[in-house]
């Protein structure tokens, strides 16, 4: 198992890898007693714009969850600058910032999910006089 994190619960404890597979150990003997797969429900959000957008919310995760982005699809009929970010529009919270040409777009598939902060909402900002759409696929965990 790679990328393990420790999750303690009483009376047993478990190790969870990045894919959500959980190996549960008996707390006394430290012997593995169960192997589970966490259920990850996929989701997607879409947003269309016809004028400048500043800080429109795309995705608010459930309490104590993180948005994990797997794919982004974006297209614009006009030249525009599109920024996707968590919570605040700055470099450290940015998922991407892209300059679209008129009639251009892109599709991004992350090899590993792009993981947002716990309780972090996903926002979009665009330049004035632009028209386009964005779809974000992913899940919460």
Protein Blocks (a to p, Z undefined) as FASTA:
>chain_A
ZZiacddddfbdcdddfkopacdddfklopafbdcdddddddddddddfbdcehiafbdc
dehiacddfbdcdddfbdcdddddehiacfklpfbdcdddehiacddddfbdcdddehia
cdddddehiacddddddddZZ
